[in-house]
Amino acid sequence: MQTSDQAQGEHQSESPRHLRLAVAPRSAQAAPSAPPVEQAEAGGHLLDYVRVLHKRRWTAATAFLLVVVSVTTYTFTVTPIYEAGTRLLIESDDPNIINFTEVIDEQGAKADYYQTQYNILKSRALARKTVEGLQLWQSPYFGGGSASRGMWAWLPFGGSSAERQSADETMEQSHALDRFLENLTIAPIRNSRLVDLKYRLSDPELATRIINATARNYIEQNLEYKFLASKEANDWLGERLAEQRQQVEKAEAALQKYREQNDAISLEDRENIVVQKLADLNAAVTQAKTERFQKQSLSNQLQSLAKNGGSLDTFPAILSNSYIQQQKAELAQLQSQQSQLSEKLGEKHPDIVKVRLAIQLAQSKLDGEIAKVVQSVRNEYQSALAKENSLIDALNQQKGEAMSMNRKAIDYGVLERDVQSNKQIYESLLQRAKETGVSTELKTSNIRVVDEAERPRVPASPHKLMNLSLALLGGTFFAVGLAFFFEYVDSRIKTPDEITQYLGLPSLGMVPALDPKTWQGGDPLISSGVPPGFAEAIRSIRTNILFSSTEEGVRTLVVTSTGPGEGKTMIATNLAIGFAQAGQRVLLIDADMRRPRVHEMFRQKQEPGLSNLMVGHAPPSACIRKSSVAGLWLLTAGRTPPNPAELLGSQRFKDFIGSLGEHFDSVIIDSPPAMAVTDAAIAASTAGGIVFVIGAEMTSRQAAKAAIQQLENAQRCFLGAVLNRVELERNAYYYSSYYRREYVQYYQRAR
């Protein structure tokens, strides 16, 4: 196959230059159409996540195994913990054995009562009582034992049990109580008065003893607290009762003495009479005021009508007077008769005069009757006012008499109230003292054990099945999260899509990395029997470059990369061979005069070369040599100069590149990495296009963007980017959208 390509290239080397490199500006250049090796599946969003997991499978598997193995090891090696539990019923009140209230009214309706009880169960006092009762100070579970005891032997803790009970809490005792309370759990049962006490310990027998002892001590402590409170209250009530008895006796003696001196019995009777009379007068005054208000309202209404010129006919008393209404009817009848006669007779007719006199007489009677009604209303108002004033005077006199009587009875009332108050207090204290005395001897508790703790048979932890299930689930989440986290923080360019997405360059294709196990040759050149997939990838890139535009343009392109080691020399060399195999006359220039590689790949001498040509030490005919590939000529780097950038930026280099179009169809310049030195940007200023090589999983997006920006300053366009050294075999599924083994098999059969 190689011989056929070479023969075809030699045959076409003398033919007209029918293939040209056409380069369009980057802003107007469309992404080249790619063969199936570069086409990503549409709608593969979910598969992208699967590819990431496949790529990071070893990281995810390591994280998963780490979690599962750690949890499994812990589950099967940790000391099992047993949980003993008892259930208590905490009533808000004691059983109703007696009818009176105890000294301590727990008021269970209050929400804070049960919270208080739960805190008492977790109190250090109750814990200390349990530890002392079971003699657990030296237990290894609570920091005791020989080692611990030797460490704290100098403390008061080293004495006898009696001495420890009377001594203050030591540091070791404090640690022991802390460990004791850490294992105690209070679990109230919702919507009930039940509460579960649980204790966790590696010794099931000791855990059962501890939880039962805690419940008993809690009930005893509650009873003891009630007993002490009742006893203190009983003693206090006895003292107050003796004092109050003396107060009652003194008050009764003072009241009796006052009665004897002021005839208190007759004073009480007179006071009752005066008070009753005062009440009667007060009621009469109230009634008189009401009547006066009514009469005054009618009088004011008459005055208002008369003052404002209103008609008195609307007054209620006048409207209800039958005689006035009768006169008004007669007057209306006469006025009607006068109106009828006036239509037929003259003003001086006897009938007219007669009717007119009758009308005047009727009107005079009507006015007189109305005046009587008005005067009657005014008289009634004056009478009511006089009655009210009279009753008020009588009331004031009676008040004076009552005040005089009250002044005499003040001392009596004070003394009597003092006696009643002292008696009431004394009786209350006496009743309370009797109740307290009984309740002191009543030993009942509102707390009882419902279910006593039994020795647990199965450990409470670890839960092997649950731990293993959580390990599998947690390991899966951790592994997946870690894989995606590494993928997120990994800013290296890995796929052709990322070239377009993050760098804004069209993807020209990707070149697979050669497996060292299968490729034992030297430099991978498509003219020296490389694997079919590698050769087809180079040809695909060549095709994308050739057909990136149909317009005639400059035939020189620069191949560069962000940094060293990305394979830009290998791409440049194979592209030159590919163009030559396509029938073009190609010149490959090694412009990387700092670290030249082209001469090694073609087994050529380094000198004379480009540097010798630029300084004038050798002519072009001596520097440009034909390679073993038909249609491909080489210009090696030459002697390593001290100033490569100045040589590439010289006018001599520009003129030389410009003159190559007369002899070659394509000129490919292998330049140094863009971020390492400025040679690439200088070389790009003389070229018609740039092919940017990116090492897969080698170059970060930020570094690639910086390199592209630096090259764009040379005012040259990008043909696109090549993703090199893609691990297709190792990450076959990850790159399945761009490459399949079937593609290579198809191309291999076709060739």
Secondary structure as UniProt FT lines:
FT   HELIX           2..13
FT   TURN            26..28
FT   TURN            36..38
FT   TURN            42..43
FT   HELIX           45..55
FT   HELIX           57..77
FT   STRAND          81..90
FT   TURN            108..109
FT   HELIX           112..121
FT   HELIX           124..134
FT   TURN            137..138
FT   HELIX           140..142
FT   HELIX           146..151
FT   TURN            152..154
FT   HELIX           156..158
FT   HELIX           161..166
FT   HELIX           171..182
FT   STRAND          184..188
FT   TURN            190..191
FT   STRAND          194..201
FT   HELIX           204..262
FT   HELIX           264..307
FT   TURN            308..309
FT   HELIX           312..314
FT   HELIX           316..319
FT   HELIX           322..344
FT   TURN            347..348
FT   HELIX           350..440
FT   STRAND          447..451
FT   HELIX           464..489
FT   HELIX           496..498
FT   HELIX           499..503
FT   STRAND          507..512
FT   TURN            516..518
FT   TURN            526..529
FT   HELIX           532..546
FT   STRAND          556..561
FT   TURN            564..565
FT   HELIX           568..581
FT   TURN            582..583
FT   STRAND          586..590
FT   HELIX           598..601
FT   TURN            602..603
FT   HELIX           610..614
FT   TURN            615..616
FT   HELIX           620..623
FT   STRAND          624..626
FT   TURN            630..631
FT   STRAND          632..635
FT   HELIX           644..648
FT   HELIX           651..659
FT   HELIX           660..662
FT   STRAND          666..670
FT   TURN            674..676
FT   HELIX           679..684
FT   TURN            685..686
FT   STRAND          689..695
FT   TURN            696..698
FT   HELIX           701..712
FT   TURN            713..715
FT   STRAND          718..726
FT   TURN            728..738
FT   HELIX           741..750
//
